[in-house]
Amino acid sequence: MNAPTRTEERRSPADVRARVEAVPDPELPMIGLGDLGVVHSVAPGADGVLEVEITPTFLGCPALPAITAAVQEVLAACGHPDGRVRTVLSPPWTTDRITPAGRERLAAHGIAPPVPAAPAAPGGPVPVELGGVPCPHCGSRATRPHSTFGATRCQSVRRCTACRETFPHLTAL
């Protein structure tokens, strides 16, 4: 990632947020932190110092130090060298936070995004998704688990029985 250009002018929290959301995820560089849904808030703290709150995809995420450093660079480049990056765990991150654009980028790079959970009707039955995870190569739902372990902690590997390709699947949390 290219280092942002430093500025003396303090950018607004909205501008900082847009720039932080554009930072690519270290493990999934085709998707920005905003589309991944890990940016919780960007606002001045009680002492007036700008704080960026991020929610990791899971506890112990190995990409968290790299994400924190990249966000700190954005803060400095936006005129907030004293800005803070805080990790928040509540509410926890879920794959439902991935934006539709983020899901499209993942699929375009051969990673099956999790299917968003269907909302349950109040007092009604819980919706159940039948069929496999759609294959990012051919679109078939004739897929099955191949390995519970993928390239990262939040991925598993699936195999499509239609086109016979294996592919990573971002595991729903």
SERO-4910 file (N, C-alpha, C, O; in steps of 0.05 Angstrom, whole numbers):
BEGIN
 pado doro    nc1    nc2    nc3   cac1   cac2   cac3    cc1    cc2    cc3    oc1    oc2    oc3
  Met    A     17    -23      0      0      0      0     18     25      0     37     26     15
  Asn    A     11     44    -16     26     69    -17     19     85      8     -4     87     16
  Ala    A     39     98     20     34    115     43     18    139     34     25    151     14
  Pro    A     -2    146     49    -18    170     43      0    195     45     19    196     60
  Thr    A     -6    215     29      8    240     29      1    255     55    -22    257     62
  Arg    A     21    265     69     17    280     94      6    307     88     12    319     67
  Thr    A    -11    317    106    -22    344    103    -22    358    130    -22    345    151
  Glu    A    -20    384    130    -21    399    155    -50    405    162    -56    410    185
  Glu    A    -68    405    142    -96    411    147   -110    387    160   -107    364    151
  Arg    A   -125    392    181   -140    371    194   -165    365    178   -181    382    174
  Arg    A   -167    340    170   -191    332    155   -213    325    174   -209    319    198
  Ser    A   -238    327    164   -262    322    180   -264    292    186   -252    276    172
  Pro    A   -278    285    208   -282    257    214   -294    241    190   -287    218    186
  Ala    A   -313    254    175   -325    240    153   -304    235    131   -305    213    119
  Asp    A   -286    254    126   -265    250    106   -246    228    115   -238    211     99
  Val    A   -238    229    141   -220    208    151   -234    181    149   -221    161    142
  Arg    A   -259    179    156   -273    154    154   -273    143    125   -267    119    121
  Ala    A   -278    160    106   -278    151     78   -250    140     71   -248    120     57
  Arg    A   -229    153     80   -202    144     74   -195    118     88   -182    101     77
  Val    A   -204    116    113   -199     91    128   -214     68    115   -203     46    113
  Glu    A   -239     73    107   -255     51     95   -243     42     68   -247     19     60
  Ala    A   -227     59     55   -214     51     30   -188     35     34   -178     24     15
  Val    A   -178     33     59   -153     18     64   -159    -11     58   -178    -22     69
  Pro    A   -142    -24     42   -147    -53     36   -141    -70     60   -122    -65     76
  Asp    A   -156    -91     63   -152   -111     84   -126   -126     77   -122   -134     54
  Pro    A   -108   -130     97    -82   -143     91    -85   -172     81    -69   -181     65
  Glu    A   -106   -186     90   -109   -214     82   -127   -217     58   -125   -237     43
  Leu    A   -144   -197     53   -162   -198     30   -160   -170     16   -178   -154     18
  Pro    A   -137   -165      2   -132   -139     -8   -151   -129    -30   -150   -105    -37
  Met    A   -168   -146    -40   -188   -137    -60   -211   -122    -47   -229   -112    -61
  Ile    A   -212   -121    -20   -234   -109     -6   -224    -90     14   -205    -95     29
  Gly    A   -236    -66     16   -229    -46     35   -241    -52     63   -260    -67     65
  Leu    A   -230    -39     83   -240    -42    110   -269    -35    113   -284    -47    129
  Gly    A   -278    -15     97   -306     -7     99   -324    -28     88   -344    -35    100
  Asp    A   -317    -39     64   -334    -60     52   -333    -86     68   -352   -102     67
  Leu    A   -311    -90     83   -309   -113    101   -326   -110    126   -333   -129    139
  Gly    A   -332    -84    133   -349    -79    156   -334    -78    182   -346    -83    203
  Val    A   -308    -72    182   -293    -72    207   -290    -44    219   -281    -41    242
  Val    A   -297    -23    204   -296      4    215   -321      9    231   -343     11    220
  His    A   -317     12    257   -340     15    275   -348     45    277   -372     51    273
  Ser    A   -329     62    282   -335     91    283   -310    107    279   -288     98    284
  Val    A   -314    132    271   -292    152    270   -304    178    281   -322    190    270
  Ala    A   -294    185    305   -305    208    319   -285    218    340   -268    203    349
  Pro    A   -288    244    348   -270    254    369   -277    240    395   -300    235    402
  Gly    A   -256    233    411   -260    222    437   -267    243    457   -271    267    449
  Ala    A   -270    236    482   -277    255    503   -257    278    506   -264    300    514
  Asp    A   -232    273    499   -211    293    500   -208    309    474   -190    325    472
  Gly    A   -225    304    454   -224    318    429   -205    305    408   -205    314    385
  Val    A   -190    284    416   -172    271    397   -189    252    380   -205    237    390
  Leu    A   -184    252    354   -199    235    336   -192    205    341   -169    198    342
  Glu    A   -213    189    343   -210    161    348   -223    145    325   -245    152    317
  Val    A   -210    124    316   -221    106    297   -225     79    312   -206     68    323
  Glu    A   -249     70    313   -255     45    326   -259     23    305   -274     27    286
  Ile    A   -244      1    308   -246    -21    289   -254    -46    304   -246    -50    327
  Thr    A   -269    -63    291   -278    -88    302   -265   -110    286   -271   -114    263
  Pro    A   -247   -126    298   -234   -147    283   -253   -169    275   -274   -173    288
  Thr    A   -247   -184    254   -264   -205    245   -266   -228    264   -286   -242    265
  Phe    A   -245   -232    280   -246   -251    302   -224   -245    322   -205   -231    315
  Leu    A   -227   -254    346   -207   -250    367   -180   -262    359   -180   -285    349
  Gly    A   -159   -247    362   -133   -258    355   -127   -255    326   -108   -269    316
  Cys    A   -141   -239    311   -137   -236    283   -108   -227    278   -100   -206    289
  Pro    A    -92   -242    262    -64   -235    258    -60   -210    241    -38   -198    241
  Ala    A    -81   -201    227    -79   -177    211    -83   -151    227    -79   -129    216
  Leu    A    -92   -154    251    -99   -130    267    -76   -110    270    -81    -86    267
  Pro    A    -51   -119    276    -29    -99    278    -25    -84    251    -19    -60    251
  Ala    A    -27    -98    229    -23    -85    202    -46    -66    197    -42    -44    186
  Ile    A    -71    -73    204    -94    -56    200    -90    -30    217    -95     -8    208
  Thr    A    -82    -34    242    -78    -12    261    -57      7    250    -61     31    251
  Ala    A    -35     -4    240    -13     13    230    -23     29    205    -17     52    202
  Ala    A    -38     16    187    -48     29    163    -68     51    170    -67     73    158
  Val    A    -85     47    190   -104     67    198    -89     90    212    -96    114    208
  Gln    A    -69     84    227    -52    105    240    -39    123    219    -37    147    222
  Glu    A    -30    111    197    -18    126    175    -39    145    162    -33    168    156
  Val    A    -64    135    159    -85    152    148    -90    175    167    -93    198    158
  Leu    A    -92    170    193    -97    191    212    -75    213    210    -81    237    209
  Ala    A    -50    205    209    -28    224    207    -29    239    181    -25    264    181
  Ala    A    -35    226    159    -37    239    133    -60    258    132    -60    277    116
  Cys    A    -80    254    148   -104    271    148   -102    293    169   -122    306    176
  Gly    A    -78    298    180    -74    319    199    -80    312    228    -84    330    244
  His    A    -82    286    234    -88    277    261    -66    258    271    -72    235    277
  Pro    A    -41    268    273    -20    250    281    -23    239    309    -12    219    316
  Asp    A    -39    253    325    -45    245    353    -69    226    354    -77    217    375
  Gly    A    -82    221    331   -106    204    330   -101    176    341    -78    166    341
  Arg    A   -122    164    350   -120    137    363   -136    117    347   -156    123    334
  Val    A   -126     92    348   -140     69    336   -147     51    360   -130     42    375
  Arg    A   -173     46    363   -182     29    385   -196      5    374   -210      6    353
  Thr    A   -192    -18    387   -205    -42    379   -229    -46    397   -227    -45    421
  Val    A   -253    -49    384   -277    -54    400   -288    -82    393   -287    -90    370
  Leu    A   -297    -96    413   -306   -123    409   -336   -126    411   -347   -148    406
  Ser    A   -350   -104    418   -379   -106    421   -391    -82    407   -384    -59    412
  Pro    A   -410    -87    389   -420   -113    381   -399   -127    364   -383   -115    350
  Pro    A   -399   -154    365   -379   -169    350   -383   -167    320   -406   -163    311
  Trp    A   -362   -170    305   -363   -170    276   -377   -196    267   -372   -217    278
  Thr    A   -394   -193    247   -405   -217    233   -402   -213    203   -398   -190    194
  Thr    A   -405   -234    188   -403   -232    159   -426   -216    147   -425   -208    124
  Asp    A   -447   -212    163   -469   -196    153   -461   -167    149   -475   -152    136
  Arg    A   -439   -159    161   -429   -131    158   -415   -126    131   -411   -103    123
  Ile    A   -409   -147    116   -396   -144     90   -417   -132     71   -439   -142     69
  Thr    A   -409   -110     58   -428    -96     40   -432   -112     14   -417   -130      8
  Pro    A   -454   -106      0   -458   -120    -26   -435   -116    -45   -427   -135    -59
  Ala    A   -423    -92    -45   -400    -87    -63   -376   -105    -54   -361   -115    -71
  Gly    A   -373   -108    -28   -351   -125    -18   -356   -154    -25   -337   -168    -32
  Arg    A   -380   -163    -24   -387   -191    -32   -381   -195    -61   -371   -216    -69
  Glu    A   -387   -175    -78   -381   -177   -106   -351   -179   -112   -342   -194   -128
  Arg    A   -336   -163    -97   -307   -163   -101   -295   -190    -93   -277   -201   -106
  Leu    A   -304   -201    -70   -295   -227    -61   -301   -248    -83   -283   -264    -90
  Ala    A   -325   -249    -92   -333   -269   -113   -317   -265   -138   -309   -285   -151
  Ala    A   -312   -240   -146   -296   -235   -170   -267   -245   -168   -254   -250   -188
  His    A   -258   -248   -143   -231   -258   -139   -231   -288   -130   -211   -298   -119
  Gly    A   -253   -302   -135   -254   -330   -130   -259   -339   -101   -255   -362    -94
  Ile    A   -268   -320    -85   -274   -326    -57   -304   -324    -53   -316   -303    -58
  Ala    A   -316   -346    -45   -345   -347    -42   -352   -331    -16   -344   -339      6
  Pro    A   -367   -309    -19   -375   -295      5   -397   -310     19   -412   -325      6
  Pro    A   -399   -306     45   -421   -319     59   -448   -307     49   -449   -284     42
  Val    A   -468   -324     49   -495   -314     42   -506   -299     66   -506   -310     88
  Pro    A   -516   -275     62   -526   -260     84   -550   -274     97   -566   -287     84
  Ala    A   -551   -272    123   -573   -285    138   -599   -272    131   -601   -247    130
  Ala    A   -619   -288    126   -646   -277    120   -658   -268    147   -657   -283    166
  Pro    A   -671   -245    147   -683   -237    173   -707   -254    180   -723   -261    162
  Ala    A   -709   -261    205   -732   -276    214   -755   -257    220   -751   -235    230
  Ala    A   -779   -266    213   -803   -250    219   -808   -252    249   -805   -274    261
  Pro    A   -815   -230    262   -820   -231    291   -841   -252    297   -863   -251    287
  Gly    A   -834   -270    315   -853   -291    323   -857   -313    302   -872   -331    306
  Gly    A   -843   -310    279   -847   -329    257   -825   -350    256   -808   -351    274
  Pro    A   -825   -367    236   -805   -388    234   -778   -376    227   -776   -355    215
  Val    A   -757   -390    235   -730   -382    228   -724   -391    200   -727   -415    194
  Pro    A   -715   -373    182   -709   -381    154   -685   -400    153   -665   -395    168
  Val    A   -686   -420    136   -665   -439    133   -657   -439    104   -673   -441     86
  Glu    A   -630   -436     99   -620   -435     71   -613   -464     63   -597   -477     76
  Leu    A   -627   -474     43   -621   -501     33   -603   -499      9   -604   -479     -6
  Gly    A   -586   -518      5   -567   -518    -17   -540   -509     -8   -537   -499     15
  Gly    A   -520   -512    -25   -493   -506    -18   -486   -477    -22   -503   -461    -31
  Val    A   -462   -470    -16   -451   -443    -21   -447   -440    -51   -436   -458    -64
  Pro    A   -456   -418    -63   -453   -415    -92   -423   -414   -100   -407   -401    -87
  Cys    A   -416   -429   -121   -389   -430   -131   -383   -404   -144   -398   -395   -161
  Pro    A   -360   -391   -137   -353   -365   -150   -344   -368   -179   -342   -348   -194
  His    A   -339   -393   -188   -330   -398   -215   -353   -403   -234   -354   -391   -256
  Cys    A   -372   -419   -226   -394   -426   -244   -422   -419   -234   -442   -421   -248
  Gly    A   -424   -412   -208   -450   -405   -196   -466   -428   -185   -487   -424   -173
  Ser    A   -457   -453   -190   -472   -476   -180   -473   -477   -150   -454   -469   -137
  Arg    A   -495   -486   -139   -497   -490   -110   -490   -519   -103   -493   -527    -80
  Ala    A   -482   -534   -122   -474   -562   -117   -445   -562   -107   -427   -572   -120
  Thr    A   -442   -552    -83   -415   -550    -71   -416   -565    -44   -437   -569    -32
  Arg    A   -392   -572    -35   -390   -587    -10   -364   -579      4   -346   -569     -9
  Pro    A   -363   -583     30   -339   -577     45   -316   -594     35   -319   -618     30
  His    A   -292   -582     33   -268   -596     25   -248   -597     49   -236   -617     55
  Ser    A   -246   -574     62   -229   -572     86   -240   -549    104   -248   -528     94
  Thr    A   -240   -554    130   -250   -533    148   -228   -511    151   -234   -490    163
  Phe    A   -204   -516    142   -182   -497    145   -175   -486    118   -171   -500     98
  Gly    A   -175   -459    116   -167   -445     92   -142   -429     96   -127   -433    115
  Ala    A   -137   -410     78   -113   -393     79   -113   -375    104    -91   -368    114
  Thr    A   -136   -367    114   -137   -351    138   -157   -364    157   -172   -382    149
  Arg    A   -157   -355    182   -175   -367    202   -204   -364    195   -221   -381    203
  Cys    A   -211   -343    179   -240   -339    173   -248   -352    147   -269   -346    136
  Gln    A   -231   -370    136   -238   -383    110   -238   -413    114   -223   -425    130
  Ser    A   -255   -426     98   -254   -455     95   -250   -460     65   -251   -441     49
  Val    A   -247   -485     57   -244   -492     29   -268   -510     21   -274   -529     35
  Arg    A   -280   -503     -2   -303   -519    -12   -296   -529    -40   -277   -519    -53
  Arg    A   -311   -549    -49   -307   -560    -76   -333   -560    -90   -354   -568    -79
  Cys    A   -333   -551   -115   -357   -551   -132   -358   -577   -147   -339   -585   -160
  Thr    A   -381   -591   -144   -383   -617   -158   -391   -612   -187   -390   -631   -203
  Ala    A   -400   -588   -195   -408   -583   -222   -383   -577   -240   -379   -590   -260
  Cys    A   -366   -558   -231   -342   -551   -247   -316   -563   -236   -295   -561   -248
  Arg    A   -318   -577   -213   -296   -591   -200   -274   -573   -189   -252   -582   -183
  Glu    A   -280   -547   -187   -260   -528   -176   -262   -527   -146   -284   -529   -134
  Thr    A   -239   -524   -133   -240   -517   -104   -238   -487   -101   -227   -474   -119
  Phe    A   -249   -477    -80   -249   -448    -76   -250   -441    -46   -262   -456    -31
  Pro    A   -238   -418    -38   -241   -410    -11   -269   -399     -6   -281   -387    -23
  His    A   -278   -402     18   -304   -393     26   -301   -377     52   -290   -388     72
  Leu    A   -309   -352     52   -308   -336     76   -329   -347     95   -353   -345     90
  Thr    A   -321   -358    117   -339   -372    135   -357   -352    149   -348   -332    160
  Ala    A   -382   -358    150   -402   -341    164   -397   -343    194   -394   -364    205
  Leu    A   -398   -320    206   -395   -318    235   -419   -305    247   -420   -301    271
***
